[in-house]
């Protein structure tokens, strides 16, 4: 099909000629010159042929995240404890709120189960999300968003939604010396809530199917990603390449 600027092959669903430019070199998706609007045609348009836009008339894409910025501005962040208030627990240190919840539900045995959930969620993130954990960390990236949602979902499976909600909220009261602790908590609270809702609404899913549903939530933009400088829907951040 002749679209004037480029030829399109409807059988493969791809343009068979590269774009004439890289509209935004800072965006890894833009380096694929055979793609169209960052492979997001249901969300973006390209009225000029030179850059993806969020609306038919070419509105700036920053408007797409305006509701997120408003939500972050109004977010009531949990109060973090001081470093000297953290409680030694096994080979780590936890917040007093976490310690109280563990003491009321099996203590070390519950902590061991939660640790296994965290390991399972981290391993799934590395396996499911391209590039996750490549720097040895799962922090402020799409892999982190998936890890929180899937871990919260598994916690609902193991302990029920009330405990999962209480414990994931308590976890966000841990000491953080970082400058963006509030933004990280905003991201984590939302992603935890999405994972818990998915688990509660789909009790019959296997863990493998649960992974798939949460990954679909990630690539569909239902999760939030704070990348250390700005907040994004999980289908529009600079690292969001699936």
Number of C-alpha atoms within 10 A of each C-alpha: 10 9 8 7 11 14 14 17 12 10 6 8 9 14 19 16 14 15 19 12 13 17 15 13 10 10 16 14 20 21 16 14 18 18 18 21 21 21 15 14 11 7 13 19 21 17 14 10 14 14 19 24 21 17 16 10 11 15 14 12 14 10 13 17 15 13 10 16 15 10 12 16 11 9 13 11 16 16 12 18 17 13 13 7 14 19 16 12 12 10 5 8 16 19 22 18 19 22 21 13 17 18 13 9 13 11 13 14 12 17 19 13 14 19 12 13 19 19 14 15 24 23 15 20 26 19 13 17 22 15 18 24 18 9 8 7 13 20 18 20 24 31 30 26 29 35 33 28 31 33 29 31 30 25 26 22 16 15 14 15 20 11 16 22 17 13 20 19 18 21 19 24 22 24 19 14 10 8 9 14 19 19 22 21 20 23 24 28 20 18 29 26 20 22 29 27 16 21 26 15 10 13 11 10 13 10 14 9 12 20 24 14 17 24 25 14 20 25 19 14 16 16 28 29 33 24 19 14 9 12 22 23 21 24 21 20 19 16 20 23 18 13
